[in-house]
């Protein structure tokens, strides 16, 4: 059976400024993404071939299996609509269906999906978005790769990266970045991307919280806090523009990046995340006490990213937190380094 494996990376937001809620409920974002070498792996296998356009596109999804870190937290079984790997597969299959309009004897793959997770779930590190990105490039390879003609596919032009990026933007704000990887400046919902010049490799210790945080709830708390600030009940402290973060990354000097992270509000979602999960404040302090150069909440949290000087330093910081815990609570940790990779095929058909 034809099988394709693709990978995509998790991320950390080195800068995240959030605009006020628009009338449609969305917030304009300006963010600096950096991919990490925490990897999501998606393997698609052609289990069957469907003749003609299916009545329901979900008929093209066979089995869905999730393994690896936090696998039990990922929707599977009857919750396929909430599984981003499934949604990534279907987005490309639906594009293929639309391009096939009027083509006689169309055939479609029925795909078994295996997701092996390496990024914490519900940790603000885009693990689900990486699943979607890897699934999209794997589906494109199934439909248009070396074995596609023999399997009865490849009946339409191969969608280029720009088309995949357009489809990705419909799935979630982080999915387009997970396609491209590296380091990038995001605007809009975070899906309008431009590459950021960066030097060197950055090392992180990461402290996770298995309780997770809802991104929607963090944004709602941000709106509440800003409403309170407008009434004069609290300071209205916001992240500025991304220029200082970009200059720090261009310098290639970890101390310059640490000075930026320590010297200003780098993430507008950090305060509402702490409000919803007060233990985050202790974790941030514990990271600094353990010797991290700087600490911040990753995206909407609750993962805390602790900037370190090198890999050995990251291991030391992560070990200190995992062995000592925070406030009497065990803290799962790991380490990661910046990555240049986006979603890519690692085992083609």
C-alpha positions as YAML, in Angstrom:
chain: A
units: angstrom
residues:
- id: 1
  name: UNK
  ca: [0.00, 0.00, 0.00]
- id: 2
  name: UNK
  ca: [1.21, 3.49, -0.82]
- id: 3
  name: UNK
  ca: [2.33, 5.32, 2.30]
- id: 4
  name: UNK
  ca: [3.73, 8.82, 2.87]
- id: 5
  name: UNK
  ca: [5.21, 10.28, 6.04]
- id: 6
  name: UNK
  ca: [5.60, 14.00, 6.68]
- id: 7
  name: UNK
  ca: [6.78, 16.03, 9.64]
- id: 8
  name: UNK
  ca: [6.19, 19.55, 10.94]
- id: 9
  name: UNK
  ca: [7.52, 21.45, 13.92]
- id: 10
  name: UNK
  ca: [6.13, 23.03, 17.05]
- id: 11
  name: UNK
  ca: [6.83, 26.71, 17.71]
- id: 12
  name: UNK
  ca: [7.44, 29.40, 20.26]
- id: 13
  name: UNK
  ca: [6.26, 33.02, 19.91]
- id: 14
  name: UNK
  ca: [9.19, 35.33, 20.66]
- id: 15
  name: UNK
  ca: [6.92, 38.33, 20.27]
- id: 16
  name: UNK
  ca: [3.12, 38.45, 20.30]
- id: 17
  name: UNK
  ca: [1.12, 41.65, 20.24]
- id: 18
  name: UNK
  ca: [-2.66, 41.31, 20.09]
- id: 19
  name: UNK
  ca: [-5.05, 43.99, 18.85]
- id: 20
  name: UNK
  ca: [-8.47, 44.62, 20.35]
- id: 21
  name: UNK
  ca: [-11.28, 42.29, 19.31]
- id: 22
  name: UNK
  ca: [-12.86, 43.14, 15.97]
- id: 23
  name: UNK
  ca: [-16.60, 43.08, 15.34]
- id: 24
  name: UNK
  ca: [-16.26, 39.49, 14.07]
- id: 25
  name: UNK
  ca: [-14.52, 38.45, 17.30]
- id: 26
  name: UNK
  ca: [-11.06, 38.01, 15.79]
- id: 27
  name: UNK
  ca: [-7.96, 39.84, 17.00]
- id: 28
  name: UNK
  ca: [-5.28, 41.25, 14.71]
- id: 29
  name: UNK
  ca: [-1.93, 39.75, 15.65]
- id: 30
  name: UNK
  ca: [1.68, 40.71, 15.11]
- id: 31
  name: UNK
  ca: [3.97, 37.89, 16.11]
- id: 32
  name: UNK
  ca: [7.46, 36.51, 15.64]
- id: 33
  name: UNK
  ca: [7.28, 32.74, 15.29]
- id: 34
  name: UNK
  ca: [10.24, 30.45, 15.69]
- id: 35
  name: UNK
  ca: [10.04, 26.75, 14.89]
- id: 36
  name: UNK
  ca: [11.43, 24.28, 17.42]
- id: 37
  name: UNK
  ca: [12.87, 20.82, 16.92]
- id: 38
  name: UNK
  ca: [9.86, 19.25, 18.61]
- id: 39
  name: UNK
  ca: [8.30, 17.28, 15.79]
- id: 40
  name: UNK
  ca: [4.86, 16.04, 14.80]
- id: 41
  name: UNK
  ca: [4.90, 13.10, 12.40]
- id: 42
  name: UNK
  ca: [1.93, 12.17, 10.21]
- id: 43
  name: UNK
  ca: [1.84, 8.99, 8.10]
- id: 44
  name: UNK
  ca: [-0.89, 8.50, 5.50]
- id: 45
  name: UNK
  ca: [-1.54, 5.10, 3.97]
- id: 46
  name: UNK
  ca: [-3.86, 4.42, 1.05]
- id: 47
  name: UNK
  ca: [-6.16, 1.79, 2.51]
- id: 48
  name: UNK
  ca: [-8.57, 1.70, -0.43]
- id: 49
  name: UNK
  ca: [-9.57, 3.59, -3.57]
- id: 50
  name: UNK
  ca: [-12.98, 5.23, -3.83]
- id: 51
  name: UNK
  ca: [-14.52, 5.35, -7.29]
- id: 52
  name: UNK
  ca: [-16.32, 8.62, -7.99]
- id: 53
  name: UNK
  ca: [-16.94, 11.59, -5.73]
- id: 54
  name: UNK
  ca: [-17.89, 10.40, -2.23]
- id: 55
  name: UNK
  ca: [-21.21, 11.38, -0.70]
- id: 56
  name: UNK
  ca: [-19.31, 12.67, 2.34]
- id: 57
  name: UNK
  ca: [-15.66, 13.63, 2.24]
- id: 58
  name: UNK
  ca: [-15.18, 11.98, 5.62]
- id: 59
  name: UNK
  ca: [-15.81, 8.69, 3.80]
- id: 60
  name: UNK
  ca: [-12.22, 9.11, 2.58]
- id: 61
  name: UNK
  ca: [-10.87, 8.88, 6.14]
- id: 62
  name: UNK
  ca: [-10.17, 5.33, 7.26]
- id: 63
  name: UNK
  ca: [-8.62, 4.70, 10.65]
- id: 64
  name: UNK
  ca: [-7.13, 7.47, 12.78]
- id: 65
  name: UNK
  ca: [-4.43, 6.46, 15.27]
- id: 66
  name: UNK
  ca: [-2.55, 8.80, 17.61]
- id: 67
  name: UNK
  ca: [0.64, 7.85, 19.44]
- id: 68
  name: UNK
  ca: [3.36, 9.72, 21.32]
- id: 69
  name: UNK
  ca: [3.26, 12.63, 23.76]
- id: 70
  name: UNK
  ca: [-0.21, 13.38, 25.18]
- id: 71
  name: UNK
  ca: [-1.79, 11.04, 22.60]
- id: 72
  name: UNK
  ca: [-4.85, 10.43, 24.78]
- id: 73
  name: UNK
  ca: [-5.71, 14.14, 24.62]
- id: 74
  name: UNK
  ca: [-6.00, 14.24, 20.83]
- id: 75
  name: UNK
  ca: [-9.49, 13.83, 19.30]
- id: 76
  name: UNK
  ca: [-9.95, 10.53, 17.49]
- id: 77
  name: UNK
  ca: [-12.77, 8.06, 17.00]
- id: 78
  name: UNK
  ca: [-16.04, 9.98, 16.81]
- id: 79
  name: UNK
  ca: [-14.34, 13.37, 17.28]
- id: 80
  name: UNK
  ca: [-12.70, 13.54, 13.86]
- id: 81
  name: UNK
  ca: [-14.04, 17.03, 13.15]
- id: 82
  name: UNK
  ca: [-11.80, 18.32, 15.96]
- id: 83
  name: UNK
  ca: [-8.66, 16.50, 14.79]
- id: 84
  name: UNK
  ca: [-6.45, 18.93, 12.87]
- id: 85
  name: UNK
  ca: [-4.60, 16.17, 11.03]
- id: 86
  name: UNK
  ca: [-7.93, 14.95, 9.65]
- id: 87
  name: UNK
  ca: [-8.94, 18.49, 8.75]
- id: 88
  name: UNK
  ca: [-5.62, 19.00, 6.97]
- id: 89
  name: UNK
  ca: [-6.14, 15.84, 4.92]
- id: 90
  name: UNK
  ca: [-9.70, 16.79, 4.02]
- id: 91
  name: UNK
  ca: [-8.76, 20.35, 3.01]
- id: 92
  name: UNK
  ca: [-6.43, 19.03, 0.30]
- id: 93
  name: UNK
  ca: [-8.83, 16.28, -0.77]
- id: 94
  name: UNK
  ca: [-11.64, 18.83, -1.09]
- id: 95
  name: UNK
  ca: [-9.44, 21.02, -3.29]
- id: 96
  name: UNK
  ca: [-8.68, 17.97, -5.43]
- id: 97
  name: UNK
  ca: [-12.42, 17.18, -5.68]
- id: 98
  name: UNK
  ca: [-13.21, 20.73, -6.77]
- id: 99
  name: UNK
  ca: [-10.45, 20.67, -9.40]
- id: 100
  name: UNK
  ca: [-11.79, 17.33, -10.68]
- id: 101
  name: UNK
  ca: [-15.20, 18.80, -11.58]
- id: 102
  name: UNK
  ca: [-16.20, 17.39, -14.94]
- id: 103
  name: UNK
  ca: [-13.43, 14.78, -15.04]
- id: 104
  name: UNK
  ca: [-14.93, 11.34, -15.73]
- id: 105
  name: UNK
  ca: [-14.11, 8.30, -13.63]
- id: 106
  name: UNK
  ca: [-12.57, 10.27, -10.78]
- id: 107
  name: UNK
  ca: [-10.93, 8.21, -8.05]
- id: 108
  name: UNK
  ca: [-10.00, 9.23, -4.52]
- id: 109
  name: UNK
  ca: [-7.78, 7.64, -1.87]
- id: 110
  name: UNK
  ca: [-9.24, 6.33, 1.36]
- id: 111
  name: UNK
  ca: [-6.53, 7.21, 3.87]
- id: 112
  name: UNK
  ca: [-5.53, 5.69, 7.17]
- id: 113
  name: UNK
  ca: [-3.97, 8.41, 9.34]
- id: 114
  name: UNK
  ca: [-1.26, 7.85, 11.95]
- id: 115
  name: UNK
  ca: [-0.15, 10.82, 14.07]
- id: 116
  name: UNK
  ca: [2.93, 10.49, 16.27]
- id: 117
  name: UNK
  ca: [3.10, 13.48, 18.60]
- id: 118
  name: UNK
  ca: [6.20, 15.20, 19.91]
- id: 119
  name: UNK
  ca: [4.72, 18.60, 20.81]
- id: 120
  name: UNK
  ca: [2.78, 19.13, 24.05]
- id: 121
  name: UNK
  ca: [-1.00, 19.23, 23.54]
- id: 122
  name: UNK
  ca: [-2.86, 22.44, 24.49]
- id: 123
  name: UNK
  ca: [0.44, 24.06, 25.40]
- id: 124
  name: UNK
  ca: [0.50, 27.07, 23.07]
- id: 125
  name: UNK
  ca: [3.12, 25.42, 20.87]
- id: 126
  name: UNK
  ca: [1.03, 24.64, 17.75]
- id: 127
  name: UNK
  ca: [1.13, 20.86, 17.97]
- id: 128
  name: UNK
  ca: [-2.29, 20.52, 16.37]
- id: 129
  name: UNK
  ca: [-1.39, 23.05, 13.69]
- id: 130
  name: UNK
  ca: [1.77, 21.09, 12.94]
- id: 131
  name: UNK
  ca: [-0.39, 17.97, 12.53]
- id: 132
  name: UNK
  ca: [-2.50, 19.82, 9.97]
- id: 133
  name: UNK
  ca: [0.54, 21.11, 8.08]
- id: 134
  name: UNK
  ca: [2.22, 17.70, 7.92]
- id: 135
  name: UNK
  ca: [-1.06, 16.08, 6.87]
- id: 136
  name: UNK
  ca: [-1.50, 18.61, 4.06]
- id: 137
  name: UNK
  ca: [1.90, 18.03, 2.47]
- id: 138
  name: UNK
  ca: [1.50, 14.25, 2.87]
- id: 139
  name: UNK
  ca: [-1.92, 14.34, 1.18]
- id: 140
  name: UNK
  ca: [-0.54, 16.39, -1.70]
- id: 141
  name: UNK
  ca: [2.19, 13.75, -2.11]
- id: 142
  name: UNK
  ca: [-0.37, 10.92, -2.12]
- id: 143
  name: UNK
  ca: [-2.37, 12.72, -4.82]
- id: 144
  name: UNK
  ca: [0.53, 13.96, -6.95]
- id: 145
  name: UNK
  ca: [3.68, 12.07, -5.94]
- id: 146
  name: UNK
  ca: [5.57, 9.31, -7.77]
- id: 147
  name: UNK
  ca: [2.96, 6.61, -7.09]
- id: 148
  name: UNK
  ca: [-0.09, 8.77, -7.75]
- id: 149
  name: UNK
  ca: [-0.65, 7.84, -11.39]
- id: 150
  name: UNK
  ca: [-0.36, 4.11, -10.69]
- id: 151
  name: UNK
  ca: [-2.91, 4.52, -7.89]
- id: 152
  name: UNK
  ca: [-5.33, 6.35, -10.19]
- id: 153
  name: UNK
  ca: [-4.76, 9.87, -8.87]
- id: 154
  name: UNK
  ca: [-2.81, 12.89, -10.19]
- id: 155
  name: UNK
  ca: [-5.71, 13.92, -12.44]
- id: 156
  name: UNK
  ca: [-5.33, 17.66, -11.67]
- id: 157
  name: UNK
  ca: [-2.40, 20.10, -11.42]
- id: 158
  name: UNK
  ca: [-0.32, 19.71, -8.27]
- id: 159
  name: UNK
  ca: [-1.20, 22.53, -5.85]
- id: 160
  name: UNK
  ca: [1.83, 24.70, -5.13]
- id: 161
  name: UNK
  ca: [2.95, 25.98, -1.72]
- id: 162
  name: UNK
  ca: [0.92, 29.17, -2.10]
- id: 163
  name: UNK
  ca: [-2.28, 27.17, -2.55]
- id: 164
  name: UNK
  ca: [-1.47, 25.03, 0.48]
- id: 165
  name: UNK
  ca: [-0.85, 28.21, 2.49]
- id: 166
  name: UNK
  ca: [-4.25, 29.54, 1.45]
- id: 167
  name: UNK
  ca: [-5.93, 26.32, 2.55]
- id: 168
  name: UNK
  ca: [-3.90, 26.33, 5.77]
- id: 169
  name: UNK
  ca: [-5.15, 29.79, 6.70]
- id: 170
  name: UNK
  ca: [-8.70, 28.43, 6.80]
- id: 171
  name: UNK
  ca: [-7.72, 25.78, 9.34]
- id: 172
  name: UNK
  ca: [-6.09, 28.00, 11.96]
- id: 173
  name: UNK
  ca: [-3.83, 30.96, 12.53]
- id: 174
  name: UNK
  ca: [-0.71, 28.85, 13.22]
- id: 175
  name: UNK
  ca: [-1.08, 26.35, 10.37]
- id: 176
  name: UNK
  ca: [0.49, 28.54, 7.63]
- id: 177
  name: UNK
  ca: [3.58, 29.06, 9.78]
- id: 178
  name: UNK
  ca: [3.86, 25.35, 10.48]
- id: 179
  name: UNK
  ca: [3.98, 24.83, 6.72]
- id: 180
  name: UNK
  ca: [6.89, 27.25, 6.26]
- id: 181
  name: UNK
  ca: [8.78, 26.86, 9.56]
- id: 182
  name: UNK
  ca: [12.01, 28.66, 10.37]
- id: 183
  name: UNK
  ca: [11.54, 32.11, 11.87]
- id: 184
  name: UNK
  ca: [8.83, 34.40, 10.53]
- id: 185
  name: UNK
  ca: [6.90, 37.58, 11.21]
- id: 186
  name: UNK
  ca: [3.14, 37.00, 11.21]
- id: 187
  name: UNK
  ca: [0.43, 39.62, 10.72]
- id: 188
  name: UNK
  ca: [-3.36, 39.53, 10.53]
- id: 189
  name: UNK
  ca: [-4.45, 36.40, 12.35]
- id: 190
  name: UNK
  ca: [-0.79, 35.38, 12.27]
- id: 191
  name: UNK
  ca: [-1.25, 33.80, 8.85]
- id: 192
  name: UNK
  ca: [0.30, 36.58, 6.70]
- id: 193
  name: UNK
  ca: [3.97, 35.66, 6.89]
- id: 194
  name: UNK
  ca: [7.35, 37.15, 6.04]
- id: 195
  name: UNK
  ca: [10.69, 35.50, 6.82]
- id: 196
  name: UNK
  ca: [12.78, 36.96, 9.64]
- id: 197
  name: UNK
  ca: [16.56, 37.01, 9.30]
- id: 198
  name: UNK
  ca: [18.15, 35.25, 12.24]
- id: 199
  name: UNK
  ca: [21.59, 34.02, 13.22]
- id: 200
  name: UNK
  ca: [22.56, 31.18, 15.48]
- id: 201
  name: UNK
  ca: [20.59, 28.49, 17.26]
- id: 202
  name: UNK
  ca: [18.49, 29.24, 20.32]
- id: 203
  name: UNK
  ca: [18.03, 26.70, 23.08]
- id: 204
  name: UNK
  ca: [15.04, 26.37, 25.38]
- id: 205
  name: UNK
  ca: [13.95, 24.48, 28.45]
- id: 206
  name: UNK
  ca: [10.19, 23.99, 28.41]
- id: 207
  name: UNK
  ca: [7.92, 23.48, 31.40]
- id: 208
  name: UNK
  ca: [4.51, 22.01, 30.55]
- id: 209
  name: UNK
  ca: [1.25, 21.91, 32.44]
- id: 210
  name: UNK
  ca: [-0.88, 18.81, 31.73]
- id: 211
  name: UNK
  ca: [-4.02, 20.74, 32.64]
- id: 212
  name: UNK
  ca: [-3.73, 22.81, 29.45]
- id: 213
  name: UNK
  ca: [-5.39, 26.13, 28.65]
- id: 214
  name: UNK
  ca: [-8.11, 26.97, 26.15]
- id: 215
  name: UNK
  ca: [-6.90, 29.51, 23.59]
- id: 216
  name: UNK
  ca: [-10.43, 30.91, 23.31]
- id: 217
  name: UNK
  ca: [-10.61, 31.40, 27.08]
- id: 218
  name: UNK
  ca: [-7.25, 33.18, 27.13]
- id: 219
  name: UNK
  ca: [-8.38, 35.61, 24.44]
- id: 220
  name: UNK
  ca: [-11.67, 36.17, 26.29]
- id: 221
  name: UNK
  ca: [-9.77, 36.95, 29.50]
- id: 222
  name: UNK
  ca: [-7.57, 39.39, 27.54]
- id: 223
  name: UNK
  ca: [-10.72, 41.19, 26.38]
- id: 224
  name: UNK
  ca: [-11.97, 41.33, 29.98]
- id: 225
  name: UNK
  ca: [-8.66, 42.73, 31.21]
- id: 226
  name: UNK
  ca: [-8.62, 45.41, 28.53]
- id: 227
  name: UNK
  ca: [-12.18, 46.38, 29.36]
- id: 228
  name: UNK
  ca: [-11.08, 46.75, 32.99]
- id: 229
  name: UNK
  ca: [-8.12, 48.88, 31.87]
- id: 230
  name: UNK
  ca: [-10.47, 51.13, 29.89]
- id: 231
  name: UNK
  ca: [-12.43, 51.68, 33.11]
- id: 232
  name: UNK
  ca: [-9.21, 52.63, 34.89]
- id: 233
  name: UNK
  ca: [-9.22, 49.51, 37.06]
- id: 234
  name: UNK
  ca: [-5.83, 48.15, 35.94]
- id: 235
  name: UNK
  ca: [-2.84, 49.24, 33.84]
- id: 236
  name: UNK
  ca: [-3.11, 48.76, 30.09]
- id: 237
  name: UNK
  ca: [0.29, 47.23, 29.39]
- id: 238
  name: UNK
  ca: [0.80, 45.96, 25.86]
- id: 239
  name: UNK
  ca: [3.56, 44.54, 23.71]
- id: 240
  name: UNK
  ca: [4.96, 47.06, 21.26]
- id: 241
  name: UNK
  ca: [6.14, 46.35, 17.76]
- id: 242
  name: UNK
  ca: [8.35, 43.41, 16.76]
- id: 243
  name: UNK
  ca: [11.42, 45.41, 15.70]
- id: 244
  name: UNK
  ca: [13.40, 44.81, 18.91]
- id: 245
  name: UNK
  ca: [12.79, 41.07, 18.70]
- id: 246
  name: UNK
  ca: [13.88, 41.04, 15.07]
- id: 247
  name: UNK
  ca: [17.06, 42.98, 15.85]
- id: 248
  name: UNK
  ca: [17.87, 40.58, 18.67]
- id: 249
  name: UNK
  ca: [17.47, 37.56, 16.39]
- id: 250
  name: UNK
  ca: [19.61, 39.17, 13.69]
- id: 251
  name: UNK
  ca: [22.40, 39.76, 16.21]
- id: 252
  name: UNK
  ca: [22.73, 36.04, 16.90]
- id: 253
  name: UNK
  ca: [23.50, 36.93, 20.53]
- id: 254
  name: UNK
  ca: [21.42, 35.03, 23.10]
- id: 255
  name: UNK
  ca: [22.05, 37.75, 25.69]
- id: 256
  name: UNK
  ca: [20.53, 40.37, 23.40]
- id: 257
  name: UNK
  ca: [17.43, 38.23, 22.93]
- id: 258
  name: UNK
  ca: [17.24, 37.68, 26.70]
- id: 259
  name: UNK
  ca: [17.48, 41.43, 27.30]
- id: 260
  name: UNK
  ca: [14.56, 42.00, 24.93]
- id: 261
  name: UNK
  ca: [12.42, 39.32, 26.59]
- id: 262
  name: UNK
  ca: [13.20, 40.61, 30.08]
- id: 263
  name: UNK
  ca: [12.86, 44.28, 29.29]
- id: 264
  name: UNK
  ca: [9.36, 44.60, 27.89]
- id: 265
  name: UNK
  ca: [6.00, 42.94, 27.44]
- id: 266
  name: UNK
  ca: [6.79, 40.30, 24.82]
- id: 267
  name: UNK
  ca: [3.46, 38.44, 24.83]
- id: 268
  name: UNK
  ca: [0.08, 40.11, 25.31]
- id: 269
  name: UNK
  ca: [-1.45, 36.73, 26.14]
- id: 270
  name: UNK
  ca: [0.87, 36.10, 29.08]
- id: 271
  name: UNK
  ca: [-1.11, 38.18, 31.60]
- id: 272
  name: UNK
  ca: [-4.50, 36.61, 30.79]
- id: 273
  name: UNK
  ca: [-2.91, 33.14, 30.79]
- id: 274
  name: UNK
  ca: [-1.50, 33.80, 34.27]
- id: 275
  name: UNK
  ca: [-4.89, 35.10, 35.39]
- id: 276
  name: UNK
  ca: [-6.49, 31.81, 34.35]
- id: 277
  name: UNK
  ca: [-3.63, 29.66, 35.66]
- id: 278
  name: UNK
  ca: [-1.87, 31.48, 38.56]
- id: 279
  name: UNK
  ca: [0.68, 28.66, 38.91]
- id: 280
  name: UNK
  ca: [2.30, 30.03, 35.75]
- id: 281
  name: UNK
  ca: [3.70, 32.93, 37.78]
- id: 282
  name: UNK
  ca: [5.50, 30.44, 40.03]
- id: 283
  name: UNK
  ca: [6.81, 28.51, 37.05]
- id: 284
  name: UNK
  ca: [8.18, 31.68, 35.44]
- id: 285
  name: UNK
  ca: [9.94, 32.58, 38.69]
- id: 286
  name: UNK
  ca: [11.24, 29.03, 39.16]
- id: 287
  name: UNK
  ca: [12.75, 29.11, 35.67]
- id: 288
  name: UNK
  ca: [14.68, 32.27, 36.47]
- id: 289
  name: UNK
  ca: [15.76, 30.82, 39.83]
- id: 290
  name: UNK
  ca: [17.05, 27.75, 37.97]
- id: 291
  name: UNK
  ca: [19.30, 29.98, 35.86]
- id: 292
  name: UNK
  ca: [17.31, 30.61, 32.68]
- id: 293
  name: UNK
  ca: [18.29, 33.79, 30.84]
- id: 294
  name: UNK
  ca: [14.64, 34.74, 30.26]
- id: 295
  name: UNK
  ca: [11.23, 33.12, 30.63]
- id: 296
  name: UNK
  ca: [7.91, 33.69, 28.88]
- id: 297
  name: UNK
  ca: [4.58, 31.97, 28.36]
- id: 298
  name: UNK
  ca: [4.52, 30.37, 24.91]
- id: 299
  name: UNK
  ca: [1.60, 31.73, 22.90]
- id: 300
  name: UNK
  ca: [-1.63, 31.28, 24.85]
- id: 301
  name: UNK
  ca: [0.11, 28.92, 27.31]
- id: 302
  name: UNK
  ca: [0.39, 27.14, 29.55]
- id: 303
  name: UNK
  ca: [3.86, 26.02, 28.40]
- id: 304
  name: UNK
  ca: [6.62, 28.22, 29.81]
- id: 305
  name: UNK
  ca: [9.63, 28.66, 27.50]
- id: 306
  name: UNK
  ca: [12.95, 29.35, 29.26]
- id: 307
  name: UNK
  ca: [15.75, 30.73, 27.11]
- id: 308
  name: UNK
  ca: [19.12, 29.10, 27.80]
- id: 309
  name: UNK
  ca: [22.69, 29.63, 26.67]
- id: 310
  name: UNK
  ca: [23.20, 26.23, 25.04]
- id: 311
  name: UNK
  ca: [21.87, 22.69, 25.04]
- id: 312
  name: UNK
  ca: [23.65, 21.70, 28.25]
- id: 313
  name: UNK
  ca: [22.31, 24.76, 30.03]
- id: 314
  name: UNK
  ca: [18.78, 23.90, 28.82]
- id: 315
  name: UNK
  ca: [19.13, 20.37, 30.20]
- id: 316
  name: UNK
  ca: [20.28, 21.77, 33.56]
- id: 317
  name: UNK
  ca: [17.33, 24.18, 33.81]
- id: 318
  name: UNK
  ca: [14.80, 21.55, 32.75]
- id: 319
  name: UNK
  ca: [16.25, 19.04, 35.21]
- id: 320
  name: UNK
  ca: [16.11, 21.54, 38.06]
- id: 321
  name: UNK
  ca: [12.42, 22.24, 37.52]
- id: 322
  name: UNK
  ca: [11.44, 18.61, 37.00]
- id: 323
  name: UNK
  ca: [13.31, 17.42, 40.08]
- id: 324
  name: UNK
  ca: [12.31, 20.23, 42.44]
- id: 325
  name: UNK
  ca: [8.81, 20.92, 41.11]
- id: 326
  name: UNK
  ca: [6.99, 24.23, 41.46]
- id: 327
  name: UNK
  ca: [4.99, 25.04, 44.58]
- id: 328
  name: UNK
  ca: [4.89, 21.38, 45.57]
- id: 329
  name: UNK
  ca: [3.59, 20.36, 42.14]
- id: 330
  name: UNK
  ca: [5.51, 18.12, 39.73]
- id: 331
  name: UNK
  ca: [6.43, 19.88, 36.49]
- id: 332
  name: UNK
  ca: [7.03, 17.89, 33.30]
- id: 333
  name: UNK
  ca: [9.85, 19.41, 31.25]
- id: 334
  name: UNK
  ca: [11.73, 18.95, 28.02]
- id: 335
  name: UNK
  ca: [14.31, 20.81, 25.96]
- id: 336
  name: UNK
  ca: [14.22, 22.15, 22.42]
- id: 337
  name: UNK
  ca: [16.28, 24.17, 19.98]
- id: 338
  name: UNK
  ca: [15.27, 26.47, 17.15]
- id: 339
  name: UNK
  ca: [14.69, 24.74, 13.82]
- id: 340
  name: UNK
  ca: [14.76, 25.89, 10.21]
- id: 341
  name: UNK
  ca: [12.34, 23.20, 9.07]
- id: 342
  name: UNK
  ca: [8.75, 23.54, 8.00]
- id: 343
  name: UNK
  ca: [6.40, 20.77, 6.95]
- id: 344
  name: UNK
  ca: [8.24, 18.30, 4.73]
- id: 345
  name: UNK
  ca: [8.07, 14.80, 3.32]
- id: 346
  name: UNK
  ca: [10.46, 12.42, 5.08]
- id: 347
  name: UNK
  ca: [9.32, 9.11, 3.57]
- id: 348
  name: UNK
  ca: [7.83, 9.59, 0.08]
- id: 349
  name: UNK
  ca: [5.73, 7.08, -1.81]
...
